[in-house]
């Protein structure tokens, strides 16, 4: 990307917005300016290829944009009328004769080229006319022989944070511009700084009293920086020592740092700083905190941090802000408006990591306590194990004694049981003998027989009569017989 061209496009955007009385982004968004600076289109067709440039924008701004691009390329060897080297005067004259400008067209062209005359100018305020949305003023040199008419938009005047007064010595930053309706040239001012430690201190004290009366520094409106902040938005310069002082003291807790590179020196830094705060609040509202840091410096170098616009931006931030702006004598107003302030970038890192360090300390202490407790438990376990072993030995001895006793008892029981069994066997044997002696079958085998009548044994002749049929059972069978006679 051609950064020099981008800066010129931004200045053109601001000037065009002033002429059209609209916000700068309504002319062309910053992203479109960046794409133009990257592509450097040379024709209307190429300009239309830039995302965000349509026919309407091309018709309105195309000539001016292409003139800017061509003017930038002129410094790199291309040609552009009115700004050729002396060796090309003849060609230039021909181009002038060939080109006839309308008045407005020429003034637009001239204003584009005047953007290159950006400067810082020091002088004494000779007149002030504040019309609300804009301020006209004049500055002169000490001799009073030279006067420069100046103009500043109300927003830029507010950002500057300076109440202009006649006789005040100031430094203004901007570029010349011709106002088309009147043809009057004035110095388009972007920023105003007061000169001298005394004047700076007075402006500081006046603004501090004003903002304090509004309650911007009141403790009750401040937000707490969350414990265990993890996602951090960091605003500082990538070139200063502050970024290293902050990041090297954060500790290894896995922080997610979103960095916005910003100037932190001089009053012009206010534009970067306010832009950074707005960007974080709009695009990453989930941040736990925004850290705004810079190293030490003179009171004059800290002017950006004492401008009303930045202080209000800090106070209005939805994301908690931690300020580490190194100036002990006079605390910057931005730091006073911040939700938490410390004196250095290192102090800011310590503040962010404090809850993490405390938690880590508690974890370490808990670990030590746990190890001590476990050591005590293991010692008790060891003692219990020894006691159990002793008791186990006693139990083992008792079991052995019981086994011996049971064995002895078992032997006695077995001997007694054997004797009883033998006695029973003898009795059974005798009983068998008796049974055998009385067994009817045995009697039958000896030649005896059994006589039955009707299934009943006949024990007497009285139970039978002549003619009855009786059953006679002998050892090897039965017979039927009829009673012929009873003797």
One Martini backbone bead per residue (centre of mass of N, CA, C, O) as a GRO file, in nm:
protein
  487
    1UNK     BB    1   0.098   0.035   0.021
    2UNK     BB    2   0.045   0.385  -0.025
    3UNK     BB    3   0.088   0.594   0.237
    4UNK     BB    4   0.104   0.876   0.113
    5UNK     BB    5  -0.161   0.856  -0.041
    6UNK     BB    6  -0.344   0.798   0.199
    7UNK     BB    7  -0.299   1.068   0.343
    8UNK     BB    8  -0.414   1.241   0.109
    9UNK     BB    9  -0.694   1.110   0.106
   10UNK     BB   10  -0.769   1.191   0.396
   11UNK     BB   11  -0.751   1.494   0.354
   12UNK     BB   12  -0.954   1.508   0.127
   13UNK     BB   13  -1.192   1.390   0.282
   14UNK     BB   14  -1.207   1.615   0.495
   15UNK     BB   15  -1.243   1.854   0.299
   16UNK     BB   16  -1.494   1.747   0.150
   17UNK     BB   17  -1.673   1.728   0.401
   18UNK     BB   18  -1.666   2.029   0.461
   19UNK     BB   19  -1.791   2.127   0.192
   20UNK     BB   20  -2.052   1.923   0.224
   21UNK     BB   21  -2.141   1.889   0.521
   22UNK     BB   22  -2.013   1.605   0.621
   23UNK     BB   23  -1.917   1.316   0.694
   24UNK     BB   24  -1.634   1.155   0.604
   25UNK     BB   25  -1.757   0.863   0.547
   26UNK     BB   26  -1.962   0.976   0.322
   27UNK     BB   27  -1.764   0.999   0.106
   28UNK     BB   28  -1.537   0.777   0.215
   29UNK     BB   29  -1.429   0.509   0.330
   30UNK     BB   30  -1.139   0.395   0.459
   31UNK     BB   31  -1.127   0.125   0.298
   32UNK     BB   32  -1.134   0.265   0.018
   33UNK     BB   33  -0.879   0.430   0.046
   34UNK     BB   34  -0.693   0.186   0.082
   35UNK     BB   35  -0.757   0.057  -0.197
   36UNK     BB   36  -0.655   0.293  -0.366
   37UNK     BB   37  -0.362   0.291  -0.251
   38UNK     BB   38  -0.310   0.003  -0.360
   39UNK     BB   39  -0.397   0.028  -0.674
   40UNK     BB   40  -0.372   0.297  -0.831
   41UNK     BB   41  -0.564   0.430  -1.030
   42UNK     BB   42  -0.572   0.560  -1.390
   43UNK     BB   43  -0.889   0.518  -1.424
   44UNK     BB   44  -1.222   0.490  -1.428
   45UNK     BB   45  -1.226   0.184  -1.466
   46UNK     BB   46  -1.032   0.120  -1.228
   47UNK     BB   47  -1.201   0.264  -1.009
   48UNK     BB   48  -1.459   0.074  -1.040
   49UNK     BB   49  -1.300  -0.182  -0.917
   50UNK     BB   50  -1.345  -0.054  -0.656
   51UNK     BB   51  -1.468  -0.119  -0.362
   52UNK     BB   52  -1.727   0.143  -0.334
   53UNK     BB   53  -1.728   0.221  -0.644
   54UNK     BB   54  -1.958   0.401  -0.818
   55UNK     BB   55  -2.106   0.601  -1.040
   56UNK     BB   56  -2.170   0.824  -0.835
   57UNK     BB   57  -1.885   0.850  -0.712
   58UNK     BB   58  -1.737   0.897  -0.975
   59UNK     BB   59  -1.882   1.160  -1.058
   60UNK     BB   60  -1.805   1.320  -0.791
   61UNK     BB   61  -1.475   1.203  -0.733
   62UNK     BB   62  -1.294   1.097  -0.966
   63UNK     BB   63  -1.108   1.336  -1.052
   64UNK     BB   64  -0.978   1.384  -0.776
   65UNK     BB   65  -0.859   1.104  -0.731
   66UNK     BB   66  -0.690   1.086  -0.994
   67UNK     BB   67  -0.524   1.338  -0.929
   68UNK     BB   68  -0.395   1.228  -0.676
   69UNK     BB   69  -0.263   0.981  -0.797
   70UNK     BB   70  -0.100   1.134  -1.013
   71UNK     BB   71   0.054   1.314  -0.812
   72UNK     BB   72   0.195   1.078  -0.671
   73UNK     BB   73   0.329   0.958  -0.931
   74UNK     BB   74   0.507   1.201  -1.002
   75UNK     BB   75   0.725   1.132  -0.775
   76UNK     BB   76   0.779   0.847  -0.961
   77UNK     BB   77   0.774   0.970  -1.290
   78UNK     BB   78   0.532   1.098  -1.368
   79UNK     BB   79   0.274   1.301  -1.505
   80UNK     BB   80   0.177   1.654  -1.421
   81UNK     BB   81   0.031   1.932  -1.423
   82UNK     BB   82   0.228   2.209  -1.274
   83UNK     BB   83   0.463   1.960  -1.169
   84UNK     BB   84   0.713   1.995  -1.329
   85UNK     BB   85   1.003   2.004  -1.447
   86UNK     BB   86   1.200   2.240  -1.600
   87UNK     BB   87   1.263   2.048  -1.854
   88UNK     BB   88   0.920   2.054  -1.904
   89UNK     BB   89   0.795   2.336  -1.973
   90UNK     BB   90   0.686   2.307  -2.260
   91UNK     BB   91   0.482   2.083  -2.201
   92UNK     BB   92   0.333   2.234  -1.980
   93UNK     BB   93   0.233   2.474  -2.146
   94UNK     BB   94   0.063   2.307  -2.338
   95UNK     BB   95  -0.125   2.193  -2.121
   96UNK     BB   96  -0.237   2.463  -2.027
   97UNK     BB   97  -0.351   2.549  -2.304
   98UNK     BB   98  -0.534   2.292  -2.339
   99UNK     BB   99  -0.636   2.359  -2.049
  100UNK     BB  100  -0.968   2.443  -1.934
  101UNK     BB  101  -1.097   2.584  -1.648
  102UNK     BB  102  -1.300   2.589  -1.414
  103UNK     BB  103  -1.321   2.741  -1.123
  104UNK     BB  104  -1.403   2.503  -0.942
  105UNK     BB  105  -1.207   2.300  -1.065
  106UNK     BB  106  -0.950   2.453  -0.991
  107UNK     BB  107  -0.995   2.467  -0.684
  108UNK     BB  108  -0.996   2.164  -0.642
  109UNK     BB  109  -0.715   2.118  -0.753
  110UNK     BB  110  -0.569   2.311  -0.557
  111UNK     BB  111  -0.656   2.173  -0.288
  112UNK     BB  112  -0.513   1.912  -0.344
  113UNK     BB  113  -0.225   2.039  -0.356
  114UNK     BB  114  -0.241   2.180  -0.067
  115UNK     BB  115  -0.213   1.921   0.104
  116UNK     BB  116   0.109   1.928   0.071
  117UNK     BB  117   0.117   2.197   0.280
  118UNK     BB  118   0.163   2.080   0.538
  119UNK     BB  119   0.166   2.227   0.882
  120UNK     BB  120   0.344   2.392   1.141
  121UNK     BB  121   0.227   2.678   1.337
  122UNK     BB  122   0.351   2.972   1.494
  123UNK     BB  123   0.148   3.187   1.715
  124UNK     BB  124  -0.064   3.467   1.769
  125UNK     BB  125  -0.363   3.544   1.877
  126UNK     BB  126  -0.584   3.794   1.716
  127UNK     BB  127  -0.856   3.618   1.669
  128UNK     BB  128  -1.210   3.529   1.762
  129UNK     BB  129  -1.478   3.308   1.609
  130UNK     BB  130  -1.749   3.147   1.753
  131UNK     BB  131  -2.000   2.923   1.574
  132UNK     BB  132  -1.976   2.619   1.696
  133UNK     BB  133  -1.915   2.439   1.425
  134UNK     BB  134  -1.707   2.683   1.405
  135UNK     BB  135  -1.374   2.848   1.378
  136UNK     BB  136  -1.247   3.169   1.369
  137UNK     BB  137  -0.897   3.266   1.318
  138UNK     BB  138  -0.595   3.441   1.412
  139UNK     BB  139  -0.243   3.465   1.326
  140UNK     BB  140   0.071   3.599   1.450
  141UNK     BB  141   0.350   3.743   1.471
  142UNK     BB  142   0.547   3.933   1.676
  143UNK     BB  143   0.550   4.181   1.474
  144UNK     BB  144   0.261   4.189   1.306
  145UNK     BB  145   0.315   4.153   0.980
  146UNK     BB  146   0.182   3.862   1.001
  147UNK     BB  147  -0.114   3.693   0.865
  148UNK     BB  148  -0.341   3.414   0.954
  149UNK     BB  149  -0.610   3.261   0.838
  150UNK     BB  150  -0.845   3.055   1.022
  151UNK     BB  151  -0.983   2.712   1.044
  152UNK     BB  152  -1.222   2.518   1.255
  153UNK     BB  153  -1.378   2.259   1.354
  154UNK     BB  154  -1.562   2.175   1.622
  155UNK     BB  155  -1.447   1.890   1.666
  156UNK     BB  156  -1.145   1.974   1.655
  157UNK     BB  157  -1.166   2.181   1.882
  158UNK     BB  158  -1.248   1.978   2.097
  159UNK     BB  159  -1.000   1.797   2.073
  160UNK     BB  160  -0.793   2.019   2.154
  161UNK     BB  161  -0.884   2.170   2.428
  162UNK     BB  162  -0.902   2.487   2.342
  163UNK     BB  163  -0.931   2.825   2.457
  164UNK     BB  164  -0.938   3.082   2.273
  165UNK     BB  165  -0.718   3.373   2.295
  166UNK     BB  166  -0.608   3.667   2.294
  167UNK     BB  167  -0.247   3.629   2.298
  168UNK     BB  168  -0.217   3.341   2.245
  169UNK     BB  169   0.011   3.084   2.223
  170UNK     BB  170   0.044   2.878   1.924
  171UNK     BB  171   0.000   2.554   1.765
  172UNK     BB  172  -0.064   2.464   1.430
  173UNK     BB  173  -0.240   2.207   1.234
  174UNK     BB  174  -0.223   2.185   0.864
  175UNK     BB  175  -0.386   2.343   0.572
  176UNK     BB  176  -0.448   2.491   0.290
  177UNK     BB  177  -0.755   2.675   0.177
  178UNK     BB  178  -1.013   2.721  -0.066
  179UNK     BB  179  -1.306   2.897  -0.071
  180UNK     BB  180  -1.526   2.887  -0.320
  181UNK     BB  181  -1.748   3.115  -0.277
  182UNK     BB  182  -1.497   3.343  -0.208
  183UNK     BB  183  -1.177   3.273  -0.253
  184UNK     BB  184  -1.077   3.224   0.032
  185UNK     BB  185  -0.791   3.190   0.223
  186UNK     BB  186  -0.713   2.927   0.458
  187UNK     BB  187  -0.630   2.755   0.755
  188UNK     BB  188  -0.672   2.420   0.793
  189UNK     BB  189  -0.749   2.308   1.108
  190UNK     BB  190  -0.685   2.018   1.328
  191UNK     BB  191  -0.483   2.150   1.554
  192UNK     BB  192  -0.430   2.270   1.897
  193UNK     BB  193  -0.158   2.433   2.072
  194UNK     BB  194  -0.011   2.526   2.349
  195UNK     BB  195   0.235   2.752   2.477
  196UNK     BB  196   0.376   2.661   2.752
  197UNK     BB  197   0.365   2.566   3.076
  198UNK     BB  198   0.159   2.770   3.190
  199UNK     BB  199  -0.064   2.730   2.977
  200UNK     BB  200  -0.097   2.428   3.013
  201UNK     BB  201  -0.172   2.435   3.315
  202UNK     BB  202  -0.423   2.607   3.287
  203UNK     BB  203  -0.576   2.419   3.093
  204UNK     BB  204  -0.572   2.180   3.283
  205UNK     BB  205  -0.722   2.306   3.527
  206UNK     BB  206  -0.979   2.392   3.381
  207UNK     BB  207  -1.062   2.107   3.276
  208UNK     BB  208  -1.065   1.964   3.545
  209UNK     BB  209  -1.290   2.129   3.677
  210UNK     BB  210  -1.507   2.069   3.468
  211UNK     BB  211  -1.505   1.751   3.481
  212UNK     BB  212  -1.542   1.727   3.786
  213UNK     BB  213  -1.824   1.865   3.793
  214UNK     BB  214  -1.946   1.623   3.606
  215UNK     BB  215  -1.815   1.337   3.725
  216UNK     BB  216  -1.572   1.184   3.562
  217UNK     BB  217  -1.396   1.110   3.847
  218UNK     BB  218  -1.589   0.942   3.991
  219UNK     BB  219  -1.595   0.646   4.165
  220UNK     BB  220  -1.900   0.545   4.100
  221UNK     BB  221  -1.838   0.526   3.769
  222UNK     BB  222  -1.649   0.301   3.805
  223UNK     BB  223  -1.504   0.018   3.682
  224UNK     BB  224  -1.415  -0.302   3.716
  225UNK     BB  225  -1.144  -0.490   3.701
  226UNK     BB  226  -1.134  -0.795   3.619
  227UNK     BB  227  -1.084  -1.085   3.724
  228UNK     BB  228  -0.911  -1.273   3.515
  229UNK     BB  229  -0.807  -1.135   3.280
  230UNK     BB  230  -0.770  -1.222   2.917
  231UNK     BB  231  -0.886  -0.996   2.731
  232UNK     BB  232  -0.670  -0.755   2.576
  233UNK     BB  233  -0.648  -0.408   2.517
  234UNK     BB  234  -0.377  -0.245   2.347
  235UNK     BB  235  -0.254   0.099   2.392
  236UNK     BB  236   0.020   0.191   2.182
  237UNK     BB  237   0.344   0.206   2.087
  238UNK     BB  238   0.564   0.007   1.895
  239UNK     BB  239   0.830   0.199   1.959
  240UNK     BB  240   0.816   0.183   2.250
  241UNK     BB  241   0.875   0.070   2.584
  242UNK     BB  242   0.590   0.004   2.694
  243UNK     BB  243   0.525  -0.267   2.553
  244UNK     BB  244   0.758  -0.424   2.692
  245UNK     BB  245   0.690  -0.363   2.989
  246UNK     BB  246   0.414  -0.499   2.981
  247UNK     BB  247   0.457  -0.789   2.849
  248UNK     BB  248   0.707  -0.882   3.040
  249UNK     BB  249   0.496  -0.857   3.313
  250UNK     BB  250   0.248  -1.062   3.280
  251UNK     BB  251   0.291  -1.349   3.229
  252UNK     BB  252   0.196  -1.708   3.211
  253UNK     BB  253  -0.165  -1.689   3.128
  254UNK     BB  254  -0.282  -1.671   2.829
  255UNK     BB  255  -0.304  -1.409   2.688
  256UNK     BB  256  -0.515  -1.188   2.492
  257UNK     BB  257  -0.369  -0.964   2.263
  258UNK     BB  258  -0.499  -0.653   2.146
  259UNK     BB  259  -0.343  -0.443   1.912
  260UNK     BB  260  -0.305  -0.075   1.908
  261UNK     BB  261  -0.154   0.147   1.715
  262UNK     BB  262  -0.019   0.449   1.875
  263UNK     BB  263   0.016   0.752   1.938
  264UNK     BB  264   0.180   0.924   2.250
  265UNK     BB  265   0.298   1.185   2.115
  266UNK     BB  266   0.153   1.449   2.141
  267UNK     BB  267  -0.144   1.587   2.030
  268UNK     BB  268  -0.199   1.408   1.771
  269UNK     BB  269  -0.260   1.140   1.933
  270UNK     BB  270  -0.567   1.176   1.984
  271UNK     BB  271  -0.670   1.039   1.724
  272UNK     BB  272  -0.567   0.753   1.781
  273UNK     BB  273  -0.686   0.709   2.066
  274UNK     BB  274  -0.988   0.746   1.999
  275UNK     BB  275  -0.997   0.535   1.777
  276UNK     BB  276  -0.918   0.291   1.951
  277UNK     BB  277  -1.155   0.301   2.152
  278UNK     BB  278  -1.380   0.277   1.942
  279UNK     BB  279  -1.290   0.012   1.811
  280UNK     BB  280  -1.310  -0.175   2.055
  281UNK     BB  281  -1.611  -0.115   2.133
  282UNK     BB  282  -1.722  -0.210   1.849
  283UNK     BB  283  -1.543  -0.490   1.773
  284UNK     BB  284  -1.449  -0.576   2.101
  285UNK     BB  285  -1.667  -0.597   2.361
  286UNK     BB  286  -1.537  -0.870   2.507
  287UNK     BB  287  -1.343  -0.733   2.660
  288UNK     BB  288  -1.209  -0.702   2.977
  289UNK     BB  289  -0.978  -0.486   2.884
  290UNK     BB  290  -0.818  -0.166   2.867
  291UNK     BB  291  -0.482  -0.067   2.783
  292UNK     BB  292  -0.322   0.250   2.868
  293UNK     BB  293   0.011   0.328   2.750
  294UNK     BB  294   0.313   0.503   2.874
  295UNK     BB  295   0.573   0.668   2.924
  296UNK     BB  296   0.750   0.898   3.020
  297UNK     BB  297   0.731   1.270   3.043
  298UNK     BB  298   0.644   1.555   2.955
  299UNK     BB  299   0.383   1.761   2.985
  300UNK     BB  300   0.372   1.832   2.679
  301UNK     BB  301   0.375   1.528   2.567
  302UNK     BB  302   0.073   1.485   2.726
  303UNK     BB  303  -0.163   1.639   2.581
  304UNK     BB  304  -0.351   1.413   2.471
  305UNK     BB  305  -0.432   1.325   2.782
  306UNK     BB  306  -0.566   1.646   2.812
  307UNK     BB  307  -0.815   1.599   2.635
  308UNK     BB  308  -1.149   1.609   2.620
  309UNK     BB  309  -1.213   1.387   2.411
  310UNK     BB  310  -1.052   1.158   2.550
  311UNK     BB  311  -1.179   1.167   2.829
  312UNK     BB  312  -1.466   1.099   2.729
  313UNK     BB  313  -1.396   0.831   2.595
  314UNK     BB  314  -1.306   0.694   2.853
  315UNK     BB  315  -1.571   0.740   3.020
  316UNK     BB  316  -1.761   0.591   2.781
  317UNK     BB  317  -1.655   0.323   2.813
  318UNK     BB  318  -1.762  -0.014   2.831
  319UNK     BB  319  -1.475  -0.078   2.879
  320UNK     BB  320  -1.247  -0.127   3.091
  321UNK     BB  321  -0.989   0.105   3.214
  322UNK     BB  322  -0.629   0.096   3.209
  323UNK     BB  323  -0.390   0.328   3.333
  324UNK     BB  324  -0.031   0.386   3.218
  325UNK     BB  325   0.084   0.708   3.284
  326UNK     BB  326   0.403   0.855   3.309
  327UNK     BB  327   0.309   1.099   3.562
  328UNK     BB  328   0.336   1.217   3.882
  329UNK     BB  329   0.275   1.519   3.917
  330UNK     BB  330   0.061   1.516   3.662
  331UNK     BB  331  -0.221   1.376   3.619
  332UNK     BB  332  -0.389   1.264   3.380
  333UNK     BB  333  -0.712   1.292   3.273
  334UNK     BB  334  -0.741   1.008   3.155
  335UNK     BB  335  -0.659   0.863   3.418
  336UNK     BB  336  -0.888   0.984   3.596
  337UNK     BB  337  -1.118   0.849   3.405
  338UNK     BB  338  -1.033   0.591   3.463
  339UNK     BB  339  -1.098   0.295   3.636
  340UNK     BB  340  -0.775   0.261   3.639
  341UNK     BB  341  -0.461   0.365   3.797
  342UNK     BB  342  -0.120   0.390   3.702
  343UNK     BB  343   0.222   0.492   3.653
  344UNK     BB  344   0.291   0.229   3.475
  345UNK     BB  345   0.323  -0.033   3.261
  346UNK     BB  346   0.413  -0.229   3.480
  347UNK     BB  347   0.174  -0.169   3.671
  348UNK     BB  348  -0.039  -0.275   3.472
  349UNK     BB  349   0.060  -0.567   3.465
  350UNK     BB  350   0.029  -0.620   3.768
  351UNK     BB  351  -0.277  -0.566   3.781
  352UNK     BB  352  -0.366  -0.790   3.581
  353UNK     BB  353  -0.197  -1.033   3.743
  354UNK     BB  354  -0.286  -1.038   4.040
  355UNK     BB  355  -0.511  -1.257   4.046
  356UNK     BB  356  -0.332  -1.478   3.927
  357UNK     BB  357  -0.112  -1.476   4.145
  358UNK     BB  358  -0.298  -1.533   4.384
  359UNK     BB  359  -0.404  -1.801   4.276
  360UNK     BB  360  -0.128  -1.938   4.252
  361UNK     BB  361  -0.063  -1.913   4.554
  362UNK     BB  362  -0.307  -2.081   4.652
  363UNK     BB  363  -0.231  -2.336   4.500
  364UNK     BB  364   0.042  -2.377   4.638
  365UNK     BB  365  -0.072  -2.391   4.924
  366UNK     BB  366  -0.263  -2.628   4.872
  367UNK     BB  367  -0.040  -2.823   4.791
  368UNK     BB  368   0.111  -2.818   5.056
  369UNK     BB  369  -0.127  -2.907   5.234
  370UNK     BB  370  -0.183  -3.172   5.086
  371UNK     BB  371   0.095  -3.301   5.128
  372UNK     BB  372   0.080  -3.290   5.437
  373UNK     BB  373  -0.175  -3.458   5.467
  374UNK     BB  374  -0.077  -3.709   5.312
  375UNK     BB  375   0.162  -3.764   5.497
  376UNK     BB  376  -0.013  -3.812   5.746
  377UNK     BB  377  -0.182  -4.040   5.629
  378UNK     BB  378   0.056  -4.233   5.564
  379UNK     BB  379   0.151  -4.256   5.857
  380UNK     BB  380  -0.111  -4.375   5.967
  381UNK     BB  381  -0.114  -4.615   5.779
  382UNK     BB  382   0.149  -4.737   5.876
  383UNK     BB  383   0.057  -4.777   6.167
  384UNK     BB  384  -0.190  -4.951   6.101
  385UNK     BB  385  -0.034  -5.176   5.958
  386UNK     BB  386   0.133  -5.263   6.200
  387UNK     BB  387  -0.109  -5.330   6.383
  388UNK     BB  388  -0.237  -5.539   6.195
  389UNK     BB  389  -0.001  -5.736   6.198
  390UNK     BB  390  -0.015  -5.794   6.496
  391UNK     BB  391  -0.310  -5.891   6.501
  392UNK     BB  392  -0.266  -6.116   6.291
  393UNK     BB  393  -0.077  -6.283   6.462
  394UNK     BB  394  -0.276  -6.335   6.690
  395UNK     BB  395  -0.491  -6.468   6.516
  396UNK     BB  396  -0.311  -6.697   6.413
  397UNK     BB  397  -0.260  -6.822   6.686
  398UNK     BB  398  -0.558  -6.871   6.756
  399UNK     BB  399  -0.617  -7.054   6.516
  400UNK     BB  400  -0.409  -7.272   6.580
  401UNK     BB  401  -0.527  -7.346   6.855
  402UNK     BB  402  -0.810  -7.417   6.748
  403UNK     BB  403  -0.722  -7.644   6.560
  404UNK     BB  404  -0.602  -7.826   6.777
  405UNK     BB  405  -0.859  -7.851   6.943
  406UNK     BB  406  -1.036  -7.965   6.717
  407UNK     BB  407  -0.863  -8.213   6.661
  408UNK     BB  408  -0.889  -8.338   6.939
  409UNK     BB  409  -1.196  -8.346   6.945
  410UNK     BB  410  -1.228  -8.517   6.689
  411UNK     BB  411  -1.091  -8.766   6.797
  412UNK     BB  412  -1.280  -8.817   7.036
  413UNK     BB  413  -1.539  -8.831   6.872
  414UNK     BB  414  -1.453  -9.064   6.687
  415UNK     BB  415  -1.409  -9.277   6.908
  416UNK     BB  416  -1.692  -9.265   7.035
  417UNK     BB  417  -1.847  -9.326   6.773
  418UNK     BB  418  -1.726  -9.603   6.720
  419UNK     BB  419  -1.832  -9.740   6.970
  420UNK     BB  420  -2.129  -9.687   6.918
  421UNK     BB  421  -2.140  -9.834   6.648
  422UNK     BB  422  -2.060 -10.113   6.754
  423UNK     BB  423  -2.299 -10.144   6.949
  424UNK     BB  424  -2.518 -10.123   6.733
  425UNK     BB  425  -2.427 -10.360   6.565
  426UNK     BB  426  -2.473 -10.573   6.784
  427UNK     BB  427  -2.775 -10.524   6.820
  428UNK     BB  428  -2.854 -10.585   6.529
  429UNK     BB  429  -2.752 -10.872   6.527
  430UNK     BB  430  -2.938 -10.976   6.751
  431UNK     BB  431  -3.201 -10.894   6.611
  432UNK     BB  432  -3.164 -11.077   6.365
  433UNK     BB  433  -3.174 -11.339   6.517
  434UNK     BB  434  -3.459 -11.305   6.627
  435UNK     BB  435  -3.598 -11.275   6.358
  436UNK     BB  436  -3.516 -11.546   6.240
  437UNK     BB  437  -3.648 -11.721   6.458
  438UNK     BB  438  -3.946 -11.571   6.392
  439UNK     BB  439  -3.965 -11.662   6.104
  440UNK     BB  440  -4.198 -11.818   5.909
  441UNK     BB  441  -4.019 -11.926   5.685
  442UNK     BB  442  -3.847 -12.099   5.869
  443UNK     BB  443  -4.079 -12.285   5.963
  444UNK     BB  444  -4.150 -12.395   5.687
  445UNK     BB  445  -3.869 -12.527   5.636
  446UNK     BB  446  -3.926 -12.728   5.890
  447UNK     BB  447  -4.253 -12.824   5.797
  448UNK     BB  448  -4.435 -12.614   5.818
  449UNK     BB  449  -4.776 -12.458   5.813
  450UNK     BB  450  -5.029 -12.242   5.665
  451UNK     BB  451  -5.366 -12.161   5.762
  452UNK     BB  452  -5.626 -12.015   5.556
  453UNK     BB  453  -5.927 -11.801   5.582
  454UNK     BB  454  -5.996 -11.552   5.402
  455UNK     BB  455  -5.686 -11.444   5.473
  456UNK     BB  456  -5.692 -11.602   5.752
  457UNK     BB  457  -5.550 -11.732   6.011
  458UNK     BB  458  -5.562 -12.055   6.145
  459UNK     BB  459  -5.568 -12.128   6.504
  460UNK     BB  460  -5.853 -12.288   6.497
  461UNK     BB  461  -6.108 -12.527   6.464
  462UNK     BB  462  -6.335 -12.314   6.523
  463UNK     BB  463  -6.311 -12.161   6.236
  464UNK     BB  464  -6.414 -12.424   6.114
  465UNK     BB  465  -6.580 -12.619   5.860
  466UNK     BB  466  -6.733 -12.840   5.701
  467UNK     BB  467  -6.631 -12.756   5.360
  468UNK     BB  468  -6.409 -12.575   5.384
  469UNK     BB  469  -6.186 -12.364   5.224
  470UNK     BB  470  -5.836 -12.383   5.231
  471UNK     BB  471  -5.512 -12.242   5.284
  472UNK     BB  472  -5.188 -12.387   5.213
  473UNK     BB  473  -4.868 -12.301   5.341
  474UNK     BB  474  -4.550 -12.351   5.221
  475UNK     BB  475  -4.218 -12.309   5.138
  476UNK     BB  476  -4.294 -12.372   4.802
  477UNK     BB  477  -4.621 -12.305   4.856
  478UNK     BB  478  -4.970 -12.365   4.761
  479UNK     BB  479  -5.286 -12.492   4.896
  480UNK     BB  480  -5.596 -12.661   4.851
  481UNK     BB  481  -5.860 -12.733   5.092
  482UNK     BB  482  -6.097 -12.960   5.234
  483UNK     BB  483  -6.318 -13.006   5.488
  484UNK     BB  484  -6.416 -13.326   5.621
  485UNK     BB  485  -6.299 -13.307   5.922
  486UNK     BB  486  -6.344 -13.278   6.279
  487UNK     BB  487  -6.146 -13.385   6.566
   0.00000   0.00000   0.00000
